[in-house]
């Protein structure tokens, strides 16, 4: 009976997945999972309002002082108001 049952089961063939395809699939899965955690999180909601999608990149100015001020503005840092920027 076991042999006849095995003969009825369709033969399974294994597909070869290329490295780049495998890497792409894993990347999509990780990004989707990360985005779900980011959407559900209760932390850093100010940052979430500015950057709601995972993987977005912000281009900062080359001048370090301006870049720090820009980051503080994005993060709604209240101490920035107390400092004078020259």
PDB file of N, CA, C and O in Angstrom:
ATOM      1  N   UNK A   1       0.817  -1.196   0.000  1.00  0.00           N
ATOM      2  CA  UNK A   1       0.000   0.000   0.000  1.00  0.00           C
ATOM      3  C   UNK A   1       0.858   1.257   0.000  1.00  0.00           C
ATOM      4  O   UNK A   1       0.540   2.238  -0.672  1.00  0.00           O
ATOM      5  N   UNK A   2       1.938   1.219   0.752  1.00  0.00           N
ATOM      6  CA  UNK A   2       2.799   2.394   0.828  1.00  0.00           C
ATOM      7  C   UNK A   2       3.410   2.713  -0.530  1.00  0.00           C
ATOM      8  O   UNK A   2       3.489   3.878  -0.918  1.00  0.00           O
ATOM      9  N   UNK A   3       3.845   1.680  -1.255  1.00  0.00           N
ATOM     10  CA  UNK A   3       4.453   1.897  -2.565  1.00  0.00           C
ATOM     11  C   UNK A   3       3.435   2.463  -3.550  1.00  0.00           C
ATOM     12  O   UNK A   3       3.765   3.348  -4.340  1.00  0.00           O
ATOM     13  N   UNK A   4       2.218   1.968  -3.512  1.00  0.00           N
ATOM     14  CA  UNK A   4       1.202   2.478  -4.435  1.00  0.00           C
ATOM     15  C   UNK A   4       0.824   3.923  -4.091  1.00  0.00           C
ATOM     16  O   UNK A   4       0.540   4.724  -4.981  1.00  0.00           O
ATOM     17  N   UNK A   5       0.824   4.240  -2.825  1.00  0.00           N
ATOM     18  CA  UNK A   5       0.530   5.617  -2.409  1.00  0.00           C
ATOM     19  C   UNK A   5       1.633   6.557  -2.870  1.00  0.00           C
ATOM     20  O   UNK A   5       1.351   7.652  -3.356  1.00  0.00           O
ATOM     21  N   UNK A   6       2.883   6.143  -2.724  1.00  0.00           N
ATOM     22  CA  UNK A   6       4.010   6.967  -3.170  1.00  0.00           C
ATOM     23  C   UNK A   6       3.992   7.186  -4.674  1.00  0.00           C
ATOM     24  O   UNK A   6       4.395   8.248  -5.150  1.00  0.00           O
ATOM     25  N   UNK A   7       3.534   6.204  -5.422  1.00  0.00           N
ATOM     26  CA  UNK A   7       3.473   6.353  -6.875  1.00  0.00           C
ATOM     27  C   UNK A   7       2.392   7.349  -7.288  1.00  0.00           C
ATOM     28  O   UNK A   7       2.495   7.958  -8.353  1.00  0.00           O
ATOM     29  N   UNK A   8       1.371   7.523  -6.476  1.00  0.00           N
ATOM     30  CA  UNK A   8       0.294   8.470  -6.775  1.00  0.00           C
ATOM     31  C   UNK A   8       0.702   9.912  -6.490  1.00  0.00           C
ATOM     32  O   UNK A   8       0.158  10.847  -7.079  1.00  0.00           O
ATOM     33  N   UNK A   9       1.658  10.085  -5.585  1.00  0.00           N
ATOM     34  CA  UNK A   9       2.122  11.433  -5.236  1.00  0.00           C
ATOM     35  C   UNK A   9       2.914  11.995  -6.411  1.00  0.00           C
ATOM     36  O   UNK A   9       3.809  11.322  -6.924  1.00  0.00           O
ATOM     37  N   UNK A  10       2.602  13.221  -6.851  1.00  0.00           N
ATOM     38  CA  UNK A  10       3.355  13.784  -7.978  1.00  0.00           C
ATOM     39  C   UNK A  10       4.825  13.966  -7.625  1.00  0.00           C
ATOM     40  O   UNK A  10       5.176  14.278  -6.487  1.00  0.00           O
ATOM     41  N   UNK A  11       5.663  13.766  -8.613  1.00  0.00           N
ATOM     42  CA  UNK A  11       7.102  13.909  -8.424  1.00  0.00           C
ATOM     43  C   UNK A  11       7.440  15.380  -8.177  1.00  0.00           C
ATOM     44  O   UNK A  11       7.012  16.259  -8.925  1.00  0.00           O
ATOM     45  N   UNK A  12       8.197  15.628  -7.144  1.00  0.00           N
ATOM     46  CA  UNK A  12       8.562  17.007  -6.819  1.00  0.00           C
ATOM     47  C   UNK A  12       9.887  17.339  -7.487  1.00  0.00           C
ATOM     48  O   UNK A  12      10.859  16.589  -7.402  1.00  0.00           O
ATOM     49  N   UNK A  13       9.892  18.455  -8.137  1.00  0.00           N
ATOM     50  CA  UNK A  13      11.146  18.909  -8.733  1.00  0.00           C
ATOM     51  C   UNK A  13      11.614  20.152  -7.985  1.00  0.00           C
ATOM     52  O   UNK A  13      10.810  20.985  -7.568  1.00  0.00           O
ATOM     53  N   UNK A  14      12.889  20.253  -7.829  1.00  0.00           N
ATOM     54  CA  UNK A  14      13.466  21.372  -7.113  1.00  0.00           C
ATOM     55  C   UNK A  14      13.930  22.420  -8.116  1.00  0.00           C
ATOM     56  O   UNK A  14      14.639  22.122  -9.078  1.00  0.00           O
ATOM     57  N   UNK A  15      13.513  23.646  -7.866  1.00  0.00           N
ATOM     58  CA  UNK A  15      13.938  24.747  -8.726  1.00  0.00           C
ATOM     59  C   UNK A  15      15.181  25.383  -8.150  1.00  0.00           C
ATOM     60  O   UNK A  15      15.321  25.518  -6.935  1.00  0.00           O
ATOM     61  N   UNK A  16      16.056  25.763  -9.006  1.00  0.00           N
ATOM     62  CA  UNK A  16      17.277  26.435  -8.584  1.00  0.00           C
ATOM     63  C   UNK A  16      16.988  27.932  -8.498  1.00  0.00           C
ATOM     64  O   UNK A  16      16.492  28.539  -9.448  1.00  0.00           O
ATOM     65  N   UNK A  17      17.301  28.503  -7.360  1.00  0.00           N
ATOM     66  CA  UNK A  17      17.113  29.938  -7.181  1.00  0.00           C
ATOM     67  C   UNK A  17      18.487  30.594  -7.199  1.00  0.00           C
ATOM     68  O   UNK A  17      19.393  30.207  -6.461  1.00  0.00           O
ATOM     69  N   UNK A  18      18.615  31.578  -8.047  1.00  0.00           N
ATOM     70  CA  UNK A  18      19.887  32.285  -8.156  1.00  0.00           C
ATOM     71  C   UNK A  18      20.141  33.105  -6.894  1.00  0.00           C
ATOM     72  O   UNK A  18      19.202  33.461  -6.182  1.00  0.00           O
ATOM     73  N   UNK A  19      21.387  33.399  -6.624  1.00  0.00           N
ATOM     74  CA  UNK A  19      21.762  34.152  -5.430  1.00  0.00           C
ATOM     75  C   UNK A  19      21.103  35.523  -5.413  1.00  0.00           C
ATOM     76  O   UNK A  19      20.602  35.954  -4.374  1.00  0.00           O
ATOM     77  N   UNK A  20      21.098  36.213  -6.546  1.00  0.00           N
ATOM     78  CA  UNK A  20      20.520  37.568  -6.584  1.00  0.00           C
ATOM     79  C   UNK A  20      19.016  37.528  -6.326  1.00  0.00           C
ATOM     80  O   UNK A  20      18.481  38.422  -5.670  1.00  0.00           O
ATOM     81  N   UNK A  21      18.333  36.514  -6.828  1.00  0.00           N
ATOM     82  CA  UNK A  21      16.898  36.380  -6.582  1.00  0.00           C
ATOM     83  C   UNK A  21      16.641  36.091  -5.107  1.00  0.00           C
ATOM     84  O   UNK A  21      15.741  36.668  -4.498  1.00  0.00           O
ATOM     85  N   UNK A  22      17.433  35.205  -4.550  1.00  0.00           N
ATOM     86  CA  UNK A  22      17.320  34.861  -3.131  1.00  0.00           C
ATOM     87  C   UNK A  22      17.567  36.094  -2.270  1.00  0.00           C
ATOM     88  O   UNK A  22      16.825  36.347  -1.320  1.00  0.00           O
ATOM     89  N   UNK A  23      18.585  36.850  -2.591  1.00  0.00           N
ATOM     90  CA  UNK A  23      18.922  38.050  -1.844  1.00  0.00           C
ATOM     91  C   UNK A  23      17.787  39.075  -1.937  1.00  0.00           C
ATOM     92  O   UNK A  23      17.455  39.729  -0.948  1.00  0.00           O
ATOM     93  N   UNK A  24      17.204  39.211  -3.107  1.00  0.00           N
ATOM     94  CA  UNK A  24      16.098  40.143  -3.311  1.00  0.00           C
ATOM     95  C   UNK A  24      14.872  39.740  -2.495  1.00  0.00           C
ATOM     96  O   UNK A  24      14.225  40.593  -1.887  1.00  0.00           O
ATOM     97  N   UNK A  25      14.554  38.465  -2.477  1.00  0.00           N
ATOM     98  CA  UNK A  25      13.411  37.984  -1.699  1.00  0.00           C
ATOM     99  C   UNK A  25      13.599  38.221  -0.204  1.00  0.00           C
ATOM    100  O   UNK A  25      12.675  38.649   0.487  1.00  0.00           O
ATOM    101  N   UNK A  26      14.787  37.944   0.282  1.00  0.00           N
ATOM    102  CA  UNK A  26      15.081  38.162   1.698  1.00  0.00           C
ATOM    103  C   UNK A  26      15.011  39.648   2.030  1.00  0.00           C
ATOM    104  O   UNK A  26      14.473  40.029   3.069  1.00  0.00           O
ATOM    105  N   UNK A  27      15.548  40.480   1.159  1.00  0.00           N
ATOM    106  CA  UNK A  27      15.524  41.923   1.372  1.00  0.00           C
ATOM    107  C   UNK A  27      14.094  42.446   1.454  1.00  0.00           C
ATOM    108  O   UNK A  27      13.780  43.263   2.320  1.00  0.00           O
ATOM    109  N   UNK A  28      13.231  41.980   0.562  1.00  0.00           N
ATOM    110  CA  UNK A  28      11.827  42.404   0.583  1.00  0.00           C
ATOM    111  C   UNK A  28      11.138  41.960   1.869  1.00  0.00           C
ATOM    112  O   UNK A  28      10.377  42.722   2.466  1.00  0.00           O
ATOM    113  N   UNK A  29      11.405  40.729   2.294  1.00  0.00           N
ATOM    114  CA  UNK A  29      10.797  40.212   3.511  1.00  0.00           C
ATOM    115  C   UNK A  29      11.246  40.999   4.732  1.00  0.00           C
ATOM    116  O   UNK A  29      10.428  41.339   5.587  1.00  0.00           O
ATOM    117  N   UNK A  30      12.536  41.291   4.819  1.00  0.00           N
ATOM    118  CA  UNK A  30      13.067  42.039   5.953  1.00  0.00           C
ATOM    119  C   UNK A  30      12.499  43.456   5.970  1.00  0.00           C
ATOM    120  O   UNK A  30      12.114  43.957   7.027  1.00  0.00           O
ATOM    121  N   UNK A  31      12.445  44.099   4.813  1.00  0.00           N
ATOM    122  CA  UNK A  31      11.915  45.461   4.736  1.00  0.00           C
ATOM    123  C   UNK A  31      10.441  45.500   5.121  1.00  0.00           C
ATOM    124  O   UNK A  31      10.011  46.409   5.832  1.00  0.00           O
ATOM    125  N   UNK A  32       9.665  44.528   4.662  1.00  0.00           N
ATOM    126  CA  UNK A  32       8.246  44.475   5.005  1.00  0.00           C
ATOM    127  C   UNK A  32       8.050  44.283   6.503  1.00  0.00           C
ATOM    128  O   UNK A  32       7.206  44.939   7.114  1.00  0.00           O
ATOM    129  N   UNK A  33       8.827  43.387   7.089  1.00  0.00           N
ATOM    130  CA  UNK A  33       8.738  43.150   8.535  1.00  0.00           C
ATOM    131  C   UNK A  33       9.139  44.384   9.318  1.00  0.00           C
ATOM    132  O   UNK A  33       8.481  44.750  10.292  1.00  0.00           O
ATOM    133  N   UNK A  34      10.215  45.024   8.896  1.00  0.00           N
ATOM    134  CA  UNK A  34      10.698  46.243   9.547  1.00  0.00           C
ATOM    135  C   UNK A  34       9.642  47.350   9.455  1.00  0.00           C
ATOM    136  O   UNK A  34       9.412  48.069  10.427  1.00  0.00           O
ATOM    137  N   UNK A  35       9.003  47.487   8.295  1.00  0.00           N
ATOM    138  CA  UNK A  35       7.972  48.505   8.105  1.00  0.00           C
ATOM    139  C   UNK A  35       6.777  48.242   9.018  1.00  0.00           C
ATOM    140  O   UNK A  35       6.213  49.178   9.585  1.00  0.00           O
ATOM    141  N   UNK A  36       6.390  46.979   9.163  1.00  0.00           N
ATOM    142  CA  UNK A  36       5.277  46.652  10.056  1.00  0.00           C
ATOM    143  C   UNK A  36       5.596  47.017  11.494  1.00  0.00           C
ATOM    144  O   UNK A  36       4.738  47.551  12.196  1.00  0.00           O
ATOM    145  N   UNK A  37       6.802  46.743  11.945  1.00  0.00           N
ATOM    146  CA  UNK A  37       7.214  47.116  13.300  1.00  0.00           C
ATOM    147  C   UNK A  37       7.230  48.636  13.451  1.00  0.00           C
ATOM    148  O   UNK A  37       6.818  49.154  14.489  1.00  0.00           O
ATOM    149  N   UNK A  38       7.694  49.348  12.446  1.00  0.00           N
ATOM    150  CA  UNK A  38       7.769  50.803  12.475  1.00  0.00           C
ATOM    151  C   UNK A  38       6.357  51.400  12.519  1.00  0.00           C
ATOM    152  O   UNK A  38       6.121  52.378  13.229  1.00  0.00           O
ATOM    153  N   UNK A  39       5.423  50.817  11.766  1.00  0.00           N
ATOM    154  CA  UNK A  39       4.046  51.306  11.749  1.00  0.00           C
ATOM    155  C   UNK A  39       3.340  51.077  13.085  1.00  0.00           C
ATOM    156  O   UNK A  39       2.531  51.902  13.508  1.00  0.00           O
ATOM    157  N   UNK A  40       3.640  49.975  13.741  1.00  0.00           N
ATOM    158  CA  UNK A  40       2.957  49.601  14.989  1.00  0.00           C
ATOM    159  C   UNK A  40       3.607  50.167  16.246  1.00  0.00           C
ATOM    160  O   UNK A  40       3.001  50.151  17.317  1.00  0.00           O
ATOM    161  N   UNK A  41       4.815  50.658  16.127  1.00  0.00           N
ATOM    162  CA  UNK A  41       5.560  51.129  17.290  1.00  0.00           C
ATOM    163  C   UNK A  41       4.906  52.361  17.904  1.00  0.00           C
ATOM    164  O   UNK A  41       4.255  53.145  17.214  1.00  0.00           O
ATOM    165  N   UNK A  42       5.090  52.516  19.205  1.00  0.00           N
ATOM    166  CA  UNK A  42       4.597  53.710  19.884  1.00  0.00           C
ATOM    167  C   UNK A  42       5.727  54.706  20.150  1.00  0.00           C
ATOM    168  O   UNK A  42       5.479  55.830  20.587  1.00  0.00           O
ATOM    169  N   UNK A  43       6.943  54.297  19.890  1.00  0.00           N
ATOM    170  CA  UNK A  43       8.108  55.155  20.107  1.00  0.00           C
ATOM    171  C   UNK A  43       8.410  55.967  18.853  1.00  0.00           C
ATOM    172  O   UNK A  43       8.080  55.555  17.741  1.00  0.00           O
ATOM    173  N   UNK A  44       9.025  57.094  19.037  1.00  0.00           N
ATOM    174  CA  UNK A  44       9.554  57.926  17.950  1.00  0.00           C
ATOM    175  C   UNK A  44       8.480  58.336  16.947  1.00  0.00           C
ATOM    176  O   UNK A  44       8.707  58.295  15.738  1.00  0.00           O
ATOM    177  N   UNK A  45       7.333  58.724  17.439  1.00  0.00           N
ATOM    178  CA  UNK A  45       6.242  59.098  16.538  1.00  0.00           C
ATOM    179  C   UNK A  45       6.515  60.406  15.811  1.00  0.00           C
ATOM    180  O   UNK A  45       6.019  60.606  14.702  1.00  0.00           O
ATOM    181  N   UNK A  46       7.290  61.297  16.411  1.00  0.00           N
ATOM    182  CA  UNK A  46       7.661  62.530  15.715  1.00  0.00           C
ATOM    183  C   UNK A  46       8.511  62.206  14.501  1.00  0.00           C
ATOM    184  O   UNK A  46       8.311  62.770  13.425  1.00  0.00           O
ATOM    185  N   UNK A  47       9.451  61.305  14.674  1.00  0.00           N
ATOM    186  CA  UNK A  47      10.286  60.881  13.556  1.00  0.00           C
ATOM    187  C   UNK A  47       9.445  60.148  12.520  1.00  0.00           C
ATOM    188  O   UNK A  47       9.653  60.317  11.319  1.00  0.00           O
ATOM    189  N   UNK A  48       8.508  59.344  12.973  1.00  0.00           N
ATOM    190  CA  UNK A  48       7.631  58.596  12.062  1.00  0.00           C
ATOM    191  C   UNK A  48       6.811  59.550  11.190  1.00  0.00           C
ATOM    192  O   UNK A  48       6.577  59.278  10.012  1.00  0.00           O
ATOM    193  N   UNK A  49       6.379  60.661  11.772  1.00  0.00           N
ATOM    194  CA  UNK A  49       5.611  61.641  10.992  1.00  0.00           C
ATOM    195  C   UNK A  49       6.450  62.229   9.864  1.00  0.00           C
ATOM    196  O   UNK A  49       5.928  62.530   8.790  1.00  0.00           O
ATOM    197  N   UNK A  50       7.736  62.391  10.103  1.00  0.00           N
ATOM    198  CA  UNK A  50       8.617  62.958   9.083  1.00  0.00           C
ATOM    199  C   UNK A  50       9.102  61.897   8.088  1.00  0.00           C
ATOM    200  O   UNK A  50       9.239  62.174   6.897  1.00  0.00           O
ATOM    201  N   UNK A  51       9.357  60.694   8.578  1.00  0.00           N
ATOM    202  CA  UNK A  51       9.890  59.616   7.741  1.00  0.00           C
ATOM    203  C   UNK A  51       9.035  58.367   7.984  1.00  0.00           C
ATOM    204  O   UNK A  51       9.436  57.501   8.761  1.00  0.00           O
ATOM    205  N   UNK A  52       7.862  58.253   7.334  1.00  0.00           N
ATOM    206  CA  UNK A  52       6.983  57.119   7.611  1.00  0.00           C
ATOM    207  C   UNK A  52       7.403  55.805   6.949  1.00  0.00           C
ATOM    208  O   UNK A  52       6.994  54.734   7.397  1.00  0.00           O
ATOM    209  N   UNK A  53       8.201  55.872   5.904  1.00  0.00           N
ATOM    210  CA  UNK A  53       8.560  54.624   5.225  1.00  0.00           C
ATOM    211  C   UNK A  53       9.986  54.209   5.558  1.00  0.00           C
ATOM    212  O   UNK A  53      10.902  55.031   5.602  1.00  0.00           O
ATOM    213  N   UNK A  54      10.146  52.922   5.787  1.00  0.00           N
ATOM    214  CA  UNK A  54      11.441  52.339   6.106  1.00  0.00           C
ATOM    215  C   UNK A  54      12.326  52.385   4.868  1.00  0.00           C
ATOM    216  O   UNK A  54      11.862  52.145   3.753  1.00  0.00           O
ATOM    217  N   UNK A  55      13.580  52.689   5.067  1.00  0.00           N
ATOM    218  CA  UNK A  55      14.520  52.688   3.954  1.00  0.00           C
ATOM    219  C   UNK A  55      14.680  54.042   3.288  1.00  0.00           C
ATOM    220  O   UNK A  55      15.503  54.188   2.384  1.00  0.00           O
ATOM    221  N   UNK A  56      13.907  55.038   3.717  1.00  0.00           N
ATOM    222  CA  UNK A  56      14.061  56.380   3.157  1.00  0.00           C
ATOM    223  C   UNK A  56      15.369  56.976   3.640  1.00  0.00           C
ATOM    224  O   UNK A  56      15.767  56.784   4.789  1.00  0.00           O
ATOM    225  N   UNK A  57      16.019  57.687   2.770  1.00  0.00           N
ATOM    226  CA  UNK A  57      17.284  58.301   3.142  1.00  0.00           C
ATOM    227  C   UNK A  57      17.146  59.811   3.110  1.00  0.00           C
ATOM    228  O   UNK A  57      16.528  60.381   2.211  1.00  0.00           O
ATOM    229  N   UNK A  58      17.728  60.437   4.100  1.00  0.00           N
ATOM    230  CA  UNK A  58      17.735  61.889   4.174  1.00  0.00           C
ATOM    231  C   UNK A  58      19.122  62.365   3.794  1.00  0.00           C
ATOM    232  O   UNK A  58      20.124  61.857   4.298  1.00  0.00           O
ATOM    233  N   UNK A  59      19.176  63.328   2.917  1.00  0.00           N
ATOM    234  CA  UNK A  59      20.459  63.890   2.511  1.00  0.00           C
ATOM    235  C   UNK A  59      20.724  65.104   3.392  1.00  0.00           C
ATOM    236  O   UNK A  59      19.988  66.091   3.362  1.00  0.00           O
ATOM    237  N   UNK A  60      21.776  65.010   4.165  1.00  0.00           N
ATOM    238  CA  UNK A  60      22.136  66.098   5.065  1.00  0.00           C
ATOM    239  C   UNK A  60      23.115  67.046   4.388  1.00  0.00           C
ATOM    240  O   UNK A  60      23.894  66.632   3.529  1.00  0.00           O
ATOM    241  N   UNK A  61      23.076  68.315   4.773  1.00  0.00           N
ATOM    242  CA  UNK A  61      24.047  69.269   4.234  1.00  0.00           C
ATOM    243  C   UNK A  61      25.475  68.891   4.639  1.00  0.00           C
ATOM    244  O   UNK A  61      25.683  68.208   5.641  1.00  0.00           O
ATOM    245  N   UNK A  62      26.445  69.338   3.857  1.00  0.00           N
ATOM    246  CA  UNK A  62      27.842  69.022   4.155  1.00  0.00           C
ATOM    247  C   UNK A  62      28.361  69.780   5.374  1.00  0.00           C
ATOM    248  O   UNK A  62      29.208  69.275   6.110  1.00  0.00           O
ATOM    249  N   UNK A  63      27.856  70.979   5.583  1.00  0.00           N
ATOM    250  CA  UNK A  63      28.253  71.765   6.751  1.00  0.00           C
ATOM    251  C   UNK A  63      27.681  71.088   8.000  1.00  0.00           C
ATOM    252  O   UNK A  63      26.470  70.900   8.113  1.00  0.00           O
ATOM    253  N   UNK A  64      28.556  70.726   8.928  1.00  0.00           N
ATOM    254  CA  UNK A  64      28.151  69.945  10.092  1.00  0.00           C
ATOM    255  C   UNK A  64      27.155  70.685  10.969  1.00  0.00           C
ATOM    256  O   UNK A  64      26.188  70.087  11.442  1.00  0.00           O
ATOM    257  N   UNK A  65      27.371  71.955  11.191  1.00  0.00           N
ATOM    258  CA  UNK A  65      26.461  72.728  12.040  1.00  0.00           C
ATOM    259  C   UNK A  65      25.052  72.769  11.443  1.00  0.00           C
ATOM    260  O   UNK A  65      24.055  72.595  12.144  1.00  0.00           O
ATOM    261  N   UNK A  66      25.001  72.998  10.166  1.00  0.00           N
ATOM    262  CA  UNK A  66      23.701  73.053   9.496  1.00  0.00           C
ATOM    263  C   UNK A  66      23.045  71.673   9.514  1.00  0.00           C
ATOM    264  O   UNK A  66      21.832  71.570   9.693  1.00  0.00           O
ATOM    265  N   UNK A  67      23.824  70.628   9.333  1.00  0.00           N
ATOM    266  CA  UNK A  67      23.283  69.266   9.346  1.00  0.00           C
ATOM    267  C   UNK A  67      22.705  68.917  10.716  1.00  0.00           C
ATOM    268  O   UNK A  67      21.639  68.308  10.805  1.00  0.00           O
ATOM    269  N   UNK A  68      23.406  69.301  11.779  1.00  0.00           N
ATOM    270  CA  UNK A  68      22.913  69.047  13.139  1.00  0.00           C
ATOM    271  C   UNK A  68      21.619  69.814  13.381  1.00  0.00           C
ATOM    272  O   UNK A  68      20.662  69.273  13.935  1.00  0.00           O
ATOM    273  N   UNK A  69      21.596  71.062  12.965  1.00  0.00           N
ATOM    274  CA  UNK A  69      20.379  71.862  13.133  1.00  0.00           C
ATOM    275  C   UNK A  69      19.220  71.259  12.344  1.00  0.00           C
ATOM    276  O   UNK A  69      18.086  71.232  12.823  1.00  0.00           O
ATOM    277  N   UNK A  70      19.501  70.782  11.154  1.00  0.00           N
ATOM    278  CA  UNK A  70      18.484  70.160  10.311  1.00  0.00           C
ATOM    279  C   UNK A  70      17.926  68.907  10.979  1.00  0.00           C
ATOM    280  O   UNK A  70      16.714  68.694  10.999  1.00  0.00           O
ATOM    281  N   UNK A  71      18.808  68.087  11.522  1.00  0.00           N
ATOM    282  CA  UNK A  71      18.373  66.866  12.202  1.00  0.00           C
ATOM    283  C   UNK A  71      17.537  67.207  13.428  1.00  0.00           C
ATOM    284  O   UNK A  71      16.537  66.544  13.704  1.00  0.00           O
ATOM    285  N   UNK A  72      17.937  68.223  14.152  1.00  0.00           N
ATOM    286  CA  UNK A  72      17.175  68.632  15.330  1.00  0.00           C
ATOM    287  C   UNK A  72      15.797  69.159  14.946  1.00  0.00           C
ATOM    288  O   UNK A  72      14.817  68.927  15.653  1.00  0.00           O
ATOM    289  N   UNK A  73      15.729  69.865  13.830  1.00  0.00           N
ATOM    290  CA  UNK A  73      14.428  70.335  13.357  1.00  0.00           C
ATOM    291  C   UNK A  73      13.535  69.159  12.965  1.00  0.00           C
ATOM    292  O   UNK A  73      12.344  69.146  13.280  1.00  0.00           O
ATOM    293  N   UNK A  74      14.112  68.177  12.281  1.00  0.00           N
ATOM    294  CA  UNK A  74      13.334  67.006  11.898  1.00  0.00           C
ATOM    295  C   UNK A  74      12.819  66.234  13.108  1.00  0.00           C
ATOM    296  O   UNK A  74      11.708  65.703  13.093  1.00  0.00           O
ATOM    297  N   UNK A  75      13.633  66.179  14.144  1.00  0.00           N
ATOM    298  CA  UNK A  75      13.271  65.415  15.336  1.00  0.00           C
ATOM    299  C   UNK A  75      12.491  66.236  16.356  1.00  0.00           C
ATOM    300  O   UNK A  75      12.181  65.757  17.447  1.00  0.00           O
ATOM    301  N   UNK A  76      12.176  67.479  15.990  1.00  0.00           N
ATOM    302  CA  UNK A  76      11.400  68.372  16.859  1.00  0.00           C
ATOM    303  C   UNK A  76      12.095  68.574  18.203  1.00  0.00           C
ATOM    304  O   UNK A  76      11.459  68.529  19.256  1.00  0.00           O
ATOM    305  N   UNK A  77      13.380  68.794  18.153  1.00  0.00           N
ATOM    306  CA  UNK A  77      14.181  69.002  19.350  1.00  0.00           C
ATOM    307  C   UNK A  77      13.896  70.395  19.901  1.00  0.00           C
ATOM    308  O   UNK A  77      14.177  71.394  19.238  1.00  0.00           O
ATOM    309  N   UNK A  78      13.340  70.468  21.107  1.00  0.00           N
ATOM    310  CA  UNK A  78      12.938  71.750  21.669  1.00  0.00           C
ATOM    311  C   UNK A  78      14.126  72.576  22.150  1.00  0.00           C
ATOM    312  O   UNK A  78      14.009  73.794  22.286  1.00  0.00           O
ATOM    313  N   UNK A  79      15.265  71.942  22.410  1.00  0.00           N
ATOM    314  CA  UNK A  79      16.417  72.711  22.880  1.00  0.00           C
ATOM    315  C   UNK A  79      17.008  73.565  21.760  1.00  0.00           C
ATOM    316  O   UNK A  79      17.788  74.478  22.030  1.00  0.00           O
ATOM    317  N   UNK A  80      16.656  73.287  20.535  1.00  0.00           N
ATOM    318  CA  UNK A  80      17.160  74.084  19.424  1.00  0.00           C
ATOM    319  C   UNK A  80      16.669  75.527  19.524  1.00  0.00           C
ATOM    320  O   UNK A  80      17.374  76.458  19.136  1.00  0.00           O
ATOM    321  N   UNK A  81      15.485  75.700  20.034  1.00  0.00           N
ATOM    322  CA  UNK A  81      14.917  77.049  20.173  1.00  0.00           C
ATOM    323  C   UNK A  81      15.709  77.885  21.173  1.00  0.00           C
ATOM    324  O   UNK A  81      15.809  79.102  21.022  1.00  0.00           O
ATOM    325  N   UNK A  82      16.270  77.241  22.186  1.00  0.00           N
ATOM    326  CA  UNK A  82      17.002  77.960  23.212  1.00  0.00           C
ATOM    327  C   UNK A  82      18.399  78.377  22.752  1.00  0.00           C
ATOM    328  O   UNK A  82      18.980  79.312  23.303  1.00  0.00           O
ATOM    329  N   UNK A  83      18.932  77.693  21.756  1.00  0.00           N
ATOM    330  CA  UNK A  83      20.273  77.998  21.267  1.00  0.00           C
ATOM    331  C   UNK A  83      20.207  79.014  20.138  1.00  0.00           C
ATOM    332  O   UNK A  83      19.253  79.039  19.360  1.00  0.00           O
ATOM    333  N   UNK A  84      21.222  79.840  20.062  1.00  0.00           N
ATOM    334  CA  UNK A  84      21.282  80.775  18.932  1.00  0.00           C
ATOM    335  C   UNK A  84      22.218  80.179  17.898  1.00  0.00           C
ATOM    336  O   UNK A  84      23.341  79.787  18.216  1.00  0.00           O
ATOM    337  N   UNK A  85      21.759  80.113  16.676  1.00  0.00           N
ATOM    338  CA  UNK A  85      22.543  79.548  15.585  1.00  0.00           C
ATOM    339  C   UNK A  85      23.231  80.679  14.851  1.00  0.00           C
ATOM    340  O   UNK A  85      22.593  81.637  14.414  1.00  0.00           O
ATOM    341  N   UNK A  86      24.541  80.555  14.723  1.00  0.00           N
ATOM    342  CA  UNK A  86      25.280  81.609  14.009  1.00  0.00           C
ATOM    343  C   UNK A  86      25.797  81.081  12.714  1.00  0.00           C
ATOM    344  O   UNK A  86      26.446  81.811  11.964  1.00  0.00           O
TER     345      UNK A  86
END
